[in-house]
Amino acid sequence: MRNRSANSGHMIVPTMILVLVLSTFICAAVLFTQHGGRQARDTRALTSAIAVADGELDRLYGAWKTLVKTLPLGAKAQQSDLDAIVQPIPLPTSVNPNFAGATFLSTYQGQSAHYMTEVDCFGNSVPANQNITSLGVLPGFKGLYSVNTMYDVRVAVAMPTISRSVVVEIGRTFTKADAPIFQAAIYYEGNLELHPGEAMTINGPVITNQNLYAAGLVGQGLTFNSYVSYNQNFNYYPQPPSATGYNMANWQPPTYGVSQATQLSQTGRLEPAGEDMRNAFTTNSGNPNTDDGYRELIKKPVNGFSDPAAIAKFRFYNQASLKVSVNQVTVSGTKTQTVTVLVQCNVEM
């Protein structure tokens, strides 16, 4: 007869407890692993959805920029032209072939989600029959103001995961800023040389798209009371390229109404037509409508010569509704002026 140990039965309970605890840990580890896996997948899907949305917004910006650059100064895009940019909604694989499975949503949470439309400064849609613009400071150019036309753009992307889709909606505001250069006291395309000169005070903004040479004679002085910007370099001591015969000891730097630190700045180019037109002009080509650089924009085109579209669409004469032509002739020693008024639309006079 086998005798059973008196303590053997007591081992069953601790063993079952240990098994139960281990099972709980294993289940918790499995659940944690599954949760971590879902988080990793959702994070990858979210990152991909943001990339798709950013890519589509970049595509829309390029198309929008191409559109508004064809518009005359002060004009805004028509809604039908904006709709043609965003419709039909493309496949995300056209943005990046690695984004298979993603879709652009036409609506999200009951609202349109893939669109481009004009808005006012508060973000409200502008009715097609209304002209609403806002006045703001021209970015990058102190002292200059621009008439802004703003467009709200939205893109929503759904990126599928194993059990659901991750949705991302991103919006941007595209702004067309028209800033007349005539608000500047001095606007110059080439090297601007105020160097040296008699006593002079300039109260309005000064802008040059190249180098600025500014100095006054000792005891005379050059004073800037507004903002001054240059694109390349600023100097007051080295002699400008076209200046000769001056006594450099008589030069002094310009003075500022407030301070040089707050008024003087290096900026990008300020394009009179909103885009770089330097390649549209020629030199000594024989065509008087292309040989005078940016002055062509303020000149009347010469009859009998071609007026290239790249220049003609920005030429002020071609955009004017009211044109006044003054011709002066001398007959028998007497000067006679003839004034001709051309009206292209209904203008009250």
ZADO-1210 file (C-alpha; in nm, 4 decimals, padded with zeros to 6 digits):
<atoms>
<atom x="00.0000" y="00.0000" z="00.0000" code="MET" pos="1"/>
<atom x="00.1424" y="00.3359" z="-00.1130" code="ARG" pos="2"/>
<atom x="00.1349" y="00.6168" z="00.1362" code="ASN" pos="3"/>
<atom x="00.0535" y="00.9667" z="-00.0078" code="ARG" pos="4"/>
<atom x="00.2425" y="01.2580" z="00.1328" code="SER" pos="5"/>
<atom x="00.0356" y="01.4826" z="00.3476" code="ALA" pos="6"/>
<atom x="00.1701" y="01.7983" z="00.1646" code="ASN" pos="7"/>
<atom x="00.1144" y="01.6849" z="-00.1956" code="SER" pos="8"/>
<atom x="-00.2366" y="01.8237" z="-00.2267" code="GLY" pos="9"/>
<atom x="-00.1279" y="02.1669" z="-00.1207" code="HIS" pos="10"/>
<atom x="00.0812" y="02.2124" z="-00.4425" code="MET" pos="11"/>
<atom x="-00.2211" y="02.2128" z="-00.6694" code="ILE" pos="12"/>
<atom x="-00.3515" y="02.5532" z="-00.5622" code="VAL" pos="13"/>
<atom x="-00.0222" y="02.7454" z="-00.6051" code="PRO" pos="14"/>
<atom x="00.0332" y="02.5790" z="-00.9404" code="THR" pos="15"/>
<atom x="-00.3115" y="02.6820" z="-01.0652" code="MET" pos="16"/>
<atom x="-00.2561" y="03.0348" z="-00.9422" code="ILE" pos="17"/>
<atom x="00.0783" y="03.0495" z="-01.1228" code="LEU" pos="18"/>
<atom x="-00.0803" y="02.9202" z="-01.4435" code="VAL" pos="19"/>
<atom x="-00.3592" y="03.1755" z="-01.4145" code="LEU" pos="20"/>
<atom x="-00.1143" y="03.4609" z="-01.3602" code="VAL" pos="21"/>
<atom x="00.1012" y="03.3541" z="-01.6532" code="LEU" pos="22"/>
<atom x="-00.2067" y="03.3230" z="-01.8744" code="SER" pos="23"/>
<atom x="-00.3104" y="03.6766" z="-01.7780" code="THR" pos="24"/>
<atom x="00.0348" y="03.8099" z="-01.8636" code="PHE" pos="25"/>
<atom x="00.0326" y="03.6285" z="-02.1964" code="ILE" pos="26"/>
<atom x="-00.3136" y="03.7645" z="-02.2840" code="CYS" pos="27"/>
<atom x="-00.2099" y="04.1128" z="-02.1826" code="ALA" pos="28"/>
<atom x="00.1055" y="04.0850" z="-02.3944" code="ALA" pos="29"/>
<atom x="-00.0979" y="03.9659" z="-02.6928" code="VAL" pos="30"/>
<atom x="-00.3494" y="04.2495" z="-02.6521" code="LEU" pos="31"/>
<atom x="-00.0697" y="04.5016" z="-02.6111" code="PHE" pos="32"/>
<atom x="00.1058" y="04.3686" z="-02.9203" code="THR" pos="33"/>
<atom x="-00.2167" y="04.3892" z="-03.1226" code="GLN" pos="34"/>
<atom x="-00.2829" y="04.7418" z="-02.9973" code="HIS" pos="35"/>
<atom x="00.0738" y="04.8440" z="-03.0768" code="GLY" pos="36"/>
<atom x="00.0409" y="04.6932" z="-03.4232" code="GLY" pos="37"/>
<atom x="-00.2802" y="04.8849" z="-03.4896" code="ARG" pos="38"/>
<atom x="-00.1174" y="05.2080" z="-03.3719" code="GLN" pos="39"/>
<atom x="00.1809" y="05.1505" z="-03.5990" code="ALA" pos="40"/>
<atom x="-00.0458" y="05.0810" z="-03.8991" code="ARG" pos="41"/>
<atom x="-00.2637" y="05.3833" z="-03.8245" code="ASP" pos="42"/>
<atom x="00.0442" y="05.6025" z="-03.7876" code="THR" pos="43"/>
<atom x="00.1782" y="05.4848" z="-04.1237" code="ARG" pos="44"/>
<atom x="-00.1633" y="05.5405" z="-04.2815" code="ALA" pos="45"/>
<atom x="-00.1864" y="05.8887" z="-04.1273" code="LEU" pos="46"/>
<atom x="00.1603" y="05.9818" z="-04.2527" code="THR" pos="47"/>
<atom x="00.0747" y="05.8577" z="-04.6020" code="SER" pos="48"/>
<atom x="-00.2591" y="06.0444" z="-04.6035" code="ALA" pos="49"/>
<atom x="-00.0881" y="06.3703" z="-04.5060" code="ILE" pos="50"/>
<atom x="00.1701" y="06.3166" z="-04.7808" code="ALA" pos="51"/>
<atom x="-00.1049" y="06.2548" z="-05.0380" code="VAL" pos="52"/>
<atom x="-00.2980" y="06.5661" z="-04.9289" code="ALA" pos="53"/>
<atom x="00.0162" y="06.7829" z="-04.9370" code="ASP" pos="54"/>
<atom x="00.1019" y="06.6517" z="-05.2824" code="GLY" pos="55"/>
<atom x="-00.2445" y="06.7336" z="-05.4137" code="GLU" pos="56"/>
<atom x="-00.2328" y="07.0824" z="-05.2614" code="LEU" pos="57"/>
<atom x="00.1032" y="07.1412" z="-05.4290" code="ASP" pos="58"/>
<atom x="-00.0475" y="07.0298" z="-05.7608" code="ARG" pos="59"/>
<atom x="-00.3443" y="07.2627" z="-05.7135" code="LEU" pos="60"/>
<atom x="-00.1146" y="07.5515" z="-05.6209" code="TYR" pos="61"/>
<atom x="00.0883" y="07.5056" z="-05.9385" code="GLY" pos="62"/>
<atom x="-00.2249" y="07.5027" z="-06.1539" code="ALA" pos="63"/>
<atom x="-00.3723" y="07.8011" z="-05.9667" code="TRP" pos="64"/>
<atom x="-00.0500" y="08.0011" z="-06.0039" code="LYS" pos="65"/>
<atom x="-00.0427" y="07.9323" z="-06.3764" code="THR" pos="66"/>
<atom x="-00.4029" y="08.0547" z="-06.4002" code="LEU" pos="67"/>
<atom x="-00.3691" y="08.3799" z="-06.2039" code="VAL" pos="68"/>
<atom x="-00.0461" y="08.4748" z="-06.3802" code="LYS" pos="69"/>
<atom x="-00.2481" y="08.5044" z="-06.7016" code="THR" pos="70"/>
<atom x="-00.4878" y="08.7525" z="-06.5421" code="LEU" pos="71"/>
<atom x="-00.4455" y="09.1287" z="-06.5780" code="PRO" pos="72"/>
<atom x="-00.3408" y="09.3193" z="-06.2687" code="LEU" pos="73"/>
<atom x="-00.6333" y="09.3517" z="-06.0295" code="GLY" pos="74"/>
<atom x="-00.8392" y="09.0778" z="-06.1968" code="ALA" pos="75"/>
<atom x="-00.9626" y="08.7695" z="-06.0121" code="LYS" pos="76"/>
<atom x="-01.0176" y="08.4127" z="-06.1284" code="ALA" pos="77"/>
<atom x="-01.3637" y="08.2953" z="-06.2269" code="GLN" pos="78"/>
<atom x="-01.5177" y="08.0097" z="-06.0298" code="GLN" pos="79"/>
<atom x="-01.5573" y="07.8044" z="-06.3477" code="SER" pos="80"/>
<atom x="-01.1802" y="07.8256" z="-06.4029" code="ASP" pos="81"/>
<atom x="-01.1158" y="07.7215" z="-06.0423" code="LEU" pos="82"/>
<atom x="-01.3541" y="07.4267" z="-06.0785" code="ASP" pos="83"/>
<atom x="-01.1660" y="07.3158" z="-06.3882" code="ALA" pos="84"/>
<atom x="-00.8494" y="07.2906" z="-06.1766" code="ILE" pos="85"/>
<atom x="-00.9945" y="07.0703" z="-05.9026" code="VAL" pos="86"/>
<atom x="-01.2353" y="06.8617" z="-06.1130" code="GLN" pos="87"/>
<atom x="-01.2424" y="06.5824" z="-06.1930" code="PRO" pos="88"/>
<atom x="-01.0849" y="06.4630" z="-05.8700" code="ILE" pos="89"/>
<atom x="-00.7675" y="06.2722" z="-05.9638" code="PRO" pos="90"/>
<atom x="-00.6520" y="05.9388" z="-05.8307" code="LEU" pos="91"/>
<atom x="-00.3932" y="05.9642" z="-05.5527" code="PRO" pos="92"/>
<atom x="-00.1658" y="05.7375" z="-05.7540" code="THR" pos="93"/>
<atom x="-00.1328" y="06.0260" z="-05.9985" code="SER" pos="94"/>
<atom x="00.0290" y="06.2206" z="-05.7120" code="VAL" pos="95"/>
<atom x="00.2505" y="05.9294" z="-05.6066" code="ASN" pos="96"/>
<atom x="00.2290" y="05.5703" z="-05.7379" code="PRO" pos="97"/>
<atom x="00.3112" y="05.4364" z="-05.3910" code="ASN" pos="98"/>
<atom x="-00.0192" y="05.5622" z="-05.2514" code="PHE" pos="99"/>
<atom x="-00.2381" y="05.2866" z="-05.3923" code="ALA" pos="100"/>
<atom x="-00.5644" y="05.2440" z="-05.2033" code="GLY" pos="101"/>
<atom x="-00.5955" y="05.6093" z="-05.0989" code="ALA" pos="102"/>
<atom x="-00.8904" y="05.8116" z="-05.2228" code="THR" pos="103"/>
<atom x="-00.9699" y="06.1818" z="-05.2406" code="PHE" pos="104"/>
<atom x="-01.3082" y="06.2538" z="-05.0815" code="LEU" pos="105"/>
<atom x="-01.5545" y="06.4885" z="-05.2482" code="SER" pos="106"/>
<atom x="-01.7283" y="06.5434" z="-04.9128" code="THR" pos="107"/>
<atom x="-01.6210" y="06.5013" z="-04.5521" code="TYR" pos="108"/>
<atom x="-01.8428" y="06.5377" z="-04.2468" code="GLN" pos="109"/>
<atom x="-02.1224" y="06.6696" z="-04.4655" code="GLY" pos="110"/>
<atom x="-01.9119" y="06.9455" z="-04.6255" code="GLN" pos="111"/>
<atom x="-01.7380" y="06.9784" z="-04.9610" code="SER" pos="112"/>
<atom x="-01.3835" y="06.8538" z="-04.9233" code="ALA" pos="113"/>
<atom x="-01.2087" y="06.8924" z="-05.2588" code="HIS" pos="114"/>
<atom x="-01.2571" y="07.2472" z="-05.3808" code="TYR" pos="115"/>
<atom x="-01.1080" y="07.5895" z="-05.4516" code="MET" pos="116"/>
<atom x="-01.3117" y="07.9059" z="-05.4094" code="THR" pos="117"/>
<atom x="-01.2642" y="08.2760" z="-05.3486" code="GLU" pos="118"/>
<atom x="-01.3086" y="08.3937" z="-04.9890" code="VAL" pos="119"/>
<atom x="-01.2984" y="08.7230" z="-04.8044" code="ASP" pos="120"/>
<atom x="-01.0568" y="08.8115" z="-04.5254" code="CYS" pos="121"/>
<atom x="-01.2834" y="08.6303" z="-04.2767" code="PHE" pos="122"/>
<atom x="-01.2839" y="08.3055" z="-04.4767" code="GLY" pos="123"/>
<atom x="-01.6395" y="08.3457" z="-04.6060" code="ASN" pos="124"/>
<atom x="-01.7157" y="08.2463" z="-04.9654" code="SER" pos="125"/>
<atom x="-01.7541" y="08.5386" z="-05.2054" code="VAL" pos="126"/>
<atom x="-02.0643" y="08.5275" z="-05.4298" code="PRO" pos="127"/>
<atom x="-01.9873" y="08.5172" z="-05.7997" code="ALA" pos="128"/>
<atom x="-02.1563" y="08.8535" z="-05.8640" code="ASN" pos="129"/>
<atom x="-01.9602" y="09.0432" z="-05.5990" code="GLN" pos="130"/>
<atom x="-01.6141" y="09.1969" z="-05.6131" code="ASN" pos="131"/>
<atom x="-01.4542" y="09.1825" z="-05.2694" code="ILE" pos="132"/>
<atom x="-01.0891" y="09.2545" z="-05.2076" code="THR" pos="133"/>
<atom x="-00.8856" y="09.3251" z="-04.8980" code="SER" pos="134"/>
<atom x="-00.5980" y="09.5629" z="-04.8427" code="LEU" pos="135"/>
<atom x="-00.2922" y="09.4315" z="-04.6640" code="GLY" pos="136"/>
<atom x="00.0794" y="09.4826" z="-04.6203" code="VAL" pos="137"/>
<atom x="00.2764" y="09.3331" z="-04.9093" code="LEU" pos="138"/>
<atom x="00.4753" y="09.0419" z="-04.7607" code="PRO" pos="139"/>
<atom x="00.8491" y="09.1092" z="-04.7626" code="GLY" pos="140"/>
<atom x="00.8218" y="09.4791" z="-04.8467" code="PHE" pos="141"/>
<atom x="00.7758" y="09.7238" z="-04.5638" code="LYS" pos="142"/>
<atom x="00.5731" y="10.0310" z="-04.6450" code="GLY" pos="143"/>
<atom x="00.3975" y="09.8790" z="-04.9473" code="LEU" pos="144"/>
<atom x="00.0365" y="09.7675" z="-04.9552" code="TYR" pos="145"/>
<atom x="-00.1343" y="09.5212" z="-05.1829" code="SER" pos="146"/>
<atom x="-00.4879" y="09.4459" z="-05.2946" code="VAL" pos="147"/>
<atom x="-00.5365" y="09.0810" z="-05.2045" code="ASN" pos="148"/>
<atom x="-00.7671" y="08.8234" z="-05.3564" code="THR" pos="149"/>
<atom x="-00.7792" y="08.5061" z="-05.1468" code="MET" pos="150"/>
<atom x="-00.8796" y="08.1522" z="-05.2383" code="TYR" pos="151"/>
<atom x="-00.9673" y="07.8774" z="-04.9901" code="ASP" pos="152"/>
<atom x="-00.8480" y="07.5302" z="-05.0958" code="VAL" pos="153"/>
<atom x="-00.9430" y="07.2023" z="-04.9237" code="ARG" pos="154"/>
<atom x="-00.8354" y="06.8419" z="-04.9763" code="VAL" pos="155"/>
<atom x="-00.9532" y="06.5327" z="-04.7836" code="ALA" pos="156"/>
<atom x="-00.7797" y="06.1945" z="-04.8162" code="VAL" pos="157"/>
<atom x="-00.8905" y="05.8520" z="-04.6914" code="ALA" pos="158"/>
<atom x="-00.6148" y="05.5941" z="-04.6423" code="MET" pos="159"/>
<atom x="-00.7361" y="05.2394" z="-04.5647" code="PRO" pos="160"/>
<atom x="-00.5970" y="05.0212" z="-04.2872" code="THR" pos="161"/>
<atom x="-00.6958" y="04.6635" z="-04.1948" code="ILE" pos="162"/>
<atom x="-01.0137" y="04.7518" z="-04.0073" code="SER" pos="163"/>
<atom x="-01.0879" y="05.1134" z="-04.0966" code="ARG" pos="164"/>
<atom x="-00.9806" y="05.4207" z="-04.2958" code="SER" pos="165"/>
<atom x="-00.7760" y="05.7103" z="-04.1671" code="VAL" pos="166"/>
<atom x="-00.9098" y="06.0433" z="-04.2998" code="VAL" pos="167"/>
<atom x="-00.7061" y="06.3642" z="-04.3203" code="VAL" pos="168"/>
<atom x="-00.8388" y="06.7041" z="-04.4318" code="GLU" pos="169"/>
<atom x="-00.5922" y="06.9849" z="-04.5030" code="ILE" pos="170"/>
<atom x="-00.6644" y="07.3380" z="-04.6178" code="GLY" pos="171"/>
<atom x="-00.4573" y="07.6262" z="-04.7459" code="ARG" pos="172"/>
<atom x="-00.5220" y="07.9838" z="-04.8510" code="THR" pos="173"/>
<atom x="-00.3756" y="08.0968" z="-05.1825" code="PHE" pos="174"/>
<atom x="-00.3419" y="08.4763" z="-05.2090" code="THR" pos="175"/>
<atom x="-00.2994" y="08.6866" z="-05.5219" code="LYS" pos="176"/>
<atom x="-00.1476" y="09.0177" z="-05.4124" code="ALA" pos="177"/>
<atom x="-00.1480" y="09.3107" z="-05.6549" code="ASP" pos="178"/>
<atom x="00.0791" y="09.5919" z="-05.5358" code="ALA" pos="179"/>
<atom x="00.1042" y="09.8980" z="-05.7640" code="PRO" pos="180"/>
<atom x="00.4639" y="10.0125" z="-05.7831" code="ILE" pos="181"/>
<atom x="00.3460" y="10.3757" z="-05.8042" code="PHE" pos="182"/>
<atom x="00.3020" y="10.3821" z="-05.4268" code="GLN" pos="183"/>
<atom x="00.6813" y="10.3869" z="-05.4004" code="ALA" pos="184"/>
<atom x="00.8570" y="10.7221" z="-05.4138" code="ALA" pos="185"/>
<atom x="01.1355" y="10.5568" z="-05.6170" code="ILE" pos="186"/>
<atom x="01.1190" y="10.2202" z="-05.7914" code="TYR" pos="187"/>
<atom x="01.4231" y="10.1168" z="-05.9946" code="TYR" pos="188"/>
<atom x="01.5028" y="09.7995" z="-06.1860" code="GLU" pos="189"/>
<atom x="01.8808" y="09.8493" z="-06.2108" code="GLY" pos="190"/>
<atom x="02.1489" y="09.9869" z="-05.9803" code="ASN" pos="191"/>
<atom x="02.0041" y="10.2849" z="-05.7932" code="LEU" pos="192"/>
<atom x="02.2644" y="10.5557" z="-05.7338" code="GLU" pos="193"/>
<atom x="02.1780" y="10.8421" z="-05.4993" code="LEU" pos="194"/>
<atom x="02.5458" y="10.9037" z="-05.4487" code="HIS" pos="195"/>
<atom x="02.6500" y="11.1717" z="-05.3687" code="PRO" pos="196"/>
<atom x="02.4001" y="11.4508" z="-05.4016" code="GLY" pos="197"/>
<atom x="02.2710" y="11.7776" z="-05.2701" code="GLU" pos="198"/>
<atom x="02.0487" y="11.7899" z="-04.9637" code="ALA" pos="199"/>
<atom x="01.7532" y="11.5621" z="-05.0305" code="MET" pos="200"/>
<atom x="01.4761" y="11.4138" z="-04.8168" code="THR" pos="201"/>
<atom x="01.2755" y="11.1219" z="-04.9560" code="ILE" pos="202"/>
<atom x="00.9488" y="11.0631" z="-04.7709" code="ASN" pos="203"/>
<atom x="00.8140" y="10.7591" z="-04.9571" code="GLY" pos="204"/>
<atom x="00.9386" y="10.3987" z="-04.9945" code="PRO" pos="205"/>
<atom x="01.2490" y="10.3387" z="-05.2080" code="VAL" pos="206"/>
<atom x="01.2947" y="10.0066" z="-05.3930" code="ILE" pos="207"/>
<atom x="01.5638" y="09.8758" z="-05.6242" code="THR" pos="208"/>
<atom x="01.5883" y="09.5301" z="-05.7778" code="ASN" pos="209"/>
<atom x="01.9684" y="09.5442" z="-05.7863" code="GLN" pos="210"/>
<atom x="02.2301" y="09.7389" z="-05.5869" code="ASN" pos="211"/>
<atom x="02.1669" y="10.0511" z="-05.3831" code="LEU" pos="212"/>
<atom x="02.4353" y="10.3204" z="-05.3593" code="TYR" pos="213"/>
<atom x="02.3154" y="10.5944" z="-05.1267" code="ALA" pos="214"/>
<atom x="02.5157" y="10.8760" z="-04.9700" code="ALA" pos="215"/>
<atom x="02.5056" y="11.2500" z="-04.9235" code="GLY" pos="216"/>
<atom x="02.7657" y="11.5208" z="-04.9285" code="LEU" pos="217"/>
<atom x="02.9047" y="11.6272" z="-04.5946" code="VAL" pos="218"/>
<atom x="02.6973" y="11.9195" z="-04.4720" code="GLY" pos="219"/>
<atom x="02.4188" y="11.8451" z="-04.7209" code="GLN" pos="220"/>
<atom x="02.2889" y="11.4976" z="-04.6460" code="GLY" pos="221"/>
<atom x="02.0479" y="11.2392" z="-04.7810" code="LEU" pos="222"/>
<atom x="01.7548" y="11.1441" z="-04.5571" code="THR" pos="223"/>
<atom x="01.5130" y="10.8540" z="-04.5904" code="PHE" pos="224"/>
<atom x="01.1905" y="10.8985" z="-04.3954" code="ASN" pos="225"/>
<atom x="01.0285" y="10.5758" z="-04.5137" code="SER" pos="226"/>
<atom x="01.1356" y="10.2198" z="-04.5867" code="TYR" pos="227"/>
<atom x="01.4242" y="10.1394" z="-04.8200" code="VAL" pos="228"/>
<atom x="01.4819" y="09.7977" z="-04.9792" code="SER" pos="229"/>
<atom x="01.7461" y="09.6575" z="-05.2114" code="TYR" pos="230"/>
<atom x="01.7859" y="09.3175" z="-05.3736" code="ASN" pos="231"/>
<atom x="02.1628" y="09.2633" z="-05.3936" code="GLN" pos="232"/>
<atom x="02.3937" y="09.4955" z="-05.1984" code="ASN" pos="233"/>
<atom x="02.3863" y="09.8292" z="-05.0193" code="PHE" pos="234"/>
<atom x="02.6854" y="10.0641" z="-05.0065" code="ASN" pos="235"/>
<atom x="02.7390" y="10.4252" z="-04.9127" code="TYR" pos="236"/>
<atom x="03.1208" y="10.4371" z="-04.9148" code="TYR" pos="237"/>
<atom x="03.2459" y="10.2586" z="-05.2314" code="PRO" pos="238"/>
<atom x="03.2084" y="10.4687" z="-05.5405" code="GLN" pos="239"/>
<atom x="02.9200" y="10.3564" z="-05.7670" code="PRO" pos="240"/>
<atom x="03.0190" y="10.2019" z="-06.1016" code="PRO" pos="241"/>
<atom x="02.9107" y="10.5053" z="-06.3066" code="SER" pos="242"/>
<atom x="03.0399" y="10.7735" z="-06.0676" code="ALA" pos="243"/>
<atom x="03.3782" y="10.9337" z="-06.1333" code="THR" pos="244"/>
<atom x="03.5653" y="11.2388" z="-06.0129" code="GLY" pos="245"/>
<atom x="03.4129" y="11.2671" z="-05.6654" code="TYR" pos="246"/>
<atom x="03.6129" y="11.3325" z="-05.3516" code="ASN" pos="247"/>
<atom x="03.5286" y="11.0344" z="-05.1319" code="MET" pos="248"/>
<atom x="03.6226" y="11.2332" z="-04.8240" code="ALA" pos="249"/>
<atom x="03.3140" y="11.4468" z="-04.8776" code="ASN" pos="250"/>
<atom x="03.0687" y="11.1569" z="-04.8551" code="TRP" pos="251"/>
<atom x="02.8614" y="11.0626" z="-04.5565" code="GLN" pos="252"/>
<atom x="02.6079" y="10.7831" z="-04.5080" code="PRO" pos="253"/>
<atom x="02.2385" y="10.8623" z="-04.5362" code="PRO" pos="254"/>
<atom x="02.0316" y="10.9400" z="-04.2306" code="THR" pos="255"/>
<atom x="01.6972" y="10.7856" z="-04.1423" code="TYR" pos="256"/>
<atom x="01.3797" y="10.9263" z="-03.9940" code="GLY" pos="257"/>
<atom x="01.3687" y="10.6419" z="-03.7396" code="VAL" pos="258"/>
<atom x="01.6745" y="10.4194" z="-03.7773" code="SER" pos="259"/>
<atom x="01.8658" y="10.2254" z="-04.0381" code="GLN" pos="260"/>
<atom x="01.7886" y="09.8992" z="-03.8578" code="ALA" pos="261"/>
<atom x="01.4115" y="09.9451" z="-03.8910" code="THR" pos="262"/>
<atom x="01.3960" y="10.1131" z="-04.2323" code="GLN" pos="263"/>
<atom x="01.6672" y="09.9483" z="-04.4465" code="LEU" pos="264"/>
<atom x="01.6330" y="09.5838" z="-04.5556" code="SER" pos="265"/>
<atom x="01.7440" y="09.3391" z="-04.8220" code="GLN" pos="266"/>
<atom x="01.4471" y="09.1805" z="-04.9994" code="THR" pos="267"/>
<atom x="01.3564" y="08.9724" z="-05.3003" code="GLY" pos="268"/>
<atom x="01.2776" y="09.1254" z="-05.6353" code="ARG" pos="269"/>
<atom x="00.9580" y="09.3260" z="-05.6692" code="LEU" pos="270"/>
<atom x="00.8182" y="09.2360" z="-06.0087" code="GLU" pos="271"/>
<atom x="00.6124" y="09.5189" z="-06.1648" code="PRO" pos="272"/>
<atom x="00.3926" y="09.2693" z="-06.3489" code="ALA" pos="273"/>
<atom x="00.3883" y="09.0031" z="-06.0793" code="GLY" pos="274"/>
<atom x="00.6364" y="08.7812" z="-06.2622" code="GLU" pos="275"/>
<atom x="00.9952" y="08.8026" z="-06.3839" code="ASP" pos="276"/>
<atom x="00.9758" y="08.9447" z="-06.7371" code="MET" pos="277"/>
<atom x="01.3443" y="09.0086" z="-06.8016" code="ARG" pos="278"/>
<atom x="01.3648" y="08.7326" z="-07.0621" code="ASN" pos="279"/>
<atom x="01.0730" y="08.8865" z="-07.2549" code="ALA" pos="280"/>
<atom x="01.2735" y="09.1983" z="-07.3411" code="PHE" pos="281"/>
<atom x="01.5431" y="09.2318" z="-07.6043" code="THR" pos="282"/>
<atom x="01.8323" y="09.4656" z="-07.6761" code="THR" pos="283"/>
<atom x="01.8975" y="09.6231" z="-08.0167" code="ASN" pos="284"/>
<atom x="01.6587" y="09.3827" z="-08.1876" code="SER" pos="285"/>
<atom x="01.5079" y="09.6525" z="-08.4059" code="GLY" pos="286"/>
<atom x="01.1660" y="09.6098" z="-08.2440" code="ASN" pos="287"/>
<atom x="01.0858" y="09.9262" z="-08.0443" code="PRO" pos="288"/>
<atom x="00.8179" y="09.7329" z="-07.8539" code="ASN" pos="289"/>
<atom x="01.0678" y="09.5008" z="-07.6857" code="THR" pos="290"/>
<atom x="01.3967" y="09.6951" z="-07.6636" code="ASP" pos="291"/>
<atom x="01.3274" y="09.9255" z="-07.3681" code="ASP" pos="292"/>
<atom x="01.3076" y="09.6824" z="-07.0747" code="GLY" pos="293"/>
<atom x="01.0441" y="09.7404" z="-06.8110" code="TYR" pos="294"/>
<atom x="00.9762" y="10.0870" z="-06.9528" code="ARG" pos="295"/>
<atom x="00.7758" y="09.9029" z="-07.2157" code="GLU" pos="296"/>
<atom x="00.5007" y="09.8557" z="-06.9583" code="LEU" pos="297"/>
<atom x="00.4319" y="10.2306" z="-06.9444" code="ILE" pos="298"/>
<atom x="00.4825" y="10.3021" z="-07.3148" code="LYS" pos="299"/>
<atom x="00.2320" y="10.2995" z="-07.5975" code="LYS" pos="300"/>
<atom x="00.3165" y="10.0218" z="-07.8452" code="PRO" pos="301"/>
<atom x="00.4614" y="10.1436" z="-08.1743" code="VAL" pos="302"/>
<atom x="00.2402" y="10.0686" z="-08.4734" code="ASN" pos="303"/>
<atom x="00.3904" y="09.8523" z="-08.7437" code="GLY" pos="304"/>
<atom x="00.5908" y="09.6352" z="-08.5055" code="PHE" pos="305"/>
<atom x="00.4904" y="09.3218" z="-08.3194" code="SER" pos="306"/>
<atom x="00.3877" y="09.3559" z="-07.9576" code="ASP" pos="307"/>
<atom x="00.4646" y="09.0127" z="-07.8034" code="PRO" pos="308"/>
<atom x="00.1890" y="08.8690" z="-07.5864" code="ALA" pos="309"/>
<atom x="00.4259" y="08.8277" z="-07.2897" code="ALA" pos="310"/>
<atom x="00.4622" y="09.2081" z="-07.2844" code="ILE" pos="311"/>
<atom x="00.1325" y="09.3189" z="-07.4357" code="ALA" pos="312"/>
<atom x="-00.0821" y="09.1578" z="-07.1644" code="LYS" pos="313"/>
<atom x="00.0893" y="09.3712" z="-06.8983" code="PHE" pos="314"/>
<atom x="00.1299" y="09.6925" z="-07.0974" code="ARG" pos="315"/>
<atom x="-00.0676" y="09.9631" z="-06.9191" code="PHE" pos="316"/>
<atom x="-00.1789" y="10.1189" z="-07.2461" code="TYR" pos="317"/>
<atom x="-00.3446" y="09.7948" z="-07.3516" code="ASN" pos="318"/>
<atom x="-00.5340" y="09.7665" z="-07.0211" code="GLN" pos="319"/>
<atom x="-00.6491" y="10.1268" z="-06.9900" code="ALA" pos="320"/>
<atom x="-01.0170" y="10.2050" z="-07.0300" code="SER" pos="321"/>
<atom x="-00.9495" y="10.5758" z="-07.0782" code="LEU" pos="322"/>
<atom x="-00.6569" y="10.6846" z="-07.2967" code="LYS" pos="323"/>
<atom x="-00.5436" y="11.0429" z="-07.3486" code="VAL" pos="324"/>
<atom x="-00.3018" y="11.1120" z="-07.6349" code="SER" pos="325"/>
<atom x="-00.1325" y="11.4528" z="-07.6612" code="VAL" pos="326"/>
<atom x="00.0443" y="11.5511" z="-07.9824" code="ASN" pos="327"/>
<atom x="00.2334" y="11.8791" z="-08.0244" code="GLN" pos="328"/>
<atom x="00.3134" y="12.0290" z="-08.3635" code="VAL" pos="329"/>
<atom x="00.4590" y="12.3621" z="-08.4709" code="THR" pos="330"/>
<atom x="00.2882" y="12.5487" z="-08.7533" code="VAL" pos="331"/>
<atom x="00.4342" y="12.8820" z="-08.8686" code="SER" pos="332"/>
<atom x="00.6213" y="12.9272" z="-08.5434" code="GLY" pos="333"/>
<atom x="00.3134" y="12.8542" z="-08.3313" code="THR" pos="334"/>
<atom x="00.2975" y="12.5408" z="-08.1173" code="LYS" pos="335"/>
<atom x="-00.0335" y="12.3631" z="-08.1315" code="THR" pos="336"/>
<atom x="-00.1359" y="12.0746" z="-07.9072" code="GLN" pos="337"/>
<atom x="-00.3933" y="11.8167" z="-08.0066" code="THR" pos="338"/>
<atom x="-00.5579" y="11.6102" z="-07.7323" code="VAL" pos="339"/>
<atom x="-00.7241" y="11.2852" z="-07.8318" code="THR" pos="340"/>
<atom x="-00.9350" y="11.0887" z="-07.5854" code="VAL" pos="341"/>
<atom x="-01.0033" y="10.7211" z="-07.6514" code="LEU" pos="342"/>
<atom x="-01.2678" y="10.5499" z="-07.4411" code="VAL" pos="343"/>
<atom x="-01.2999" y="10.1705" z="-07.4474" code="GLN" pos="344"/>
<atom x="-01.5909" y="10.1377" z="-07.2051" code="CYS" pos="345"/>
<atom x="-01.8558" y="10.3491" z="-07.0404" code="ASN" pos="346"/>
<atom x="-01.6723" y="10.6246" z="-06.8566" code="VAL" pos="347"/>
<atom x="-01.8421" y="10.9308" z="-06.7080" code="GLU" pos="348"/>
<atom x="-01.6548" y="11.2481" z="-06.7996" code="MET" pos="349"/>
</atoms>
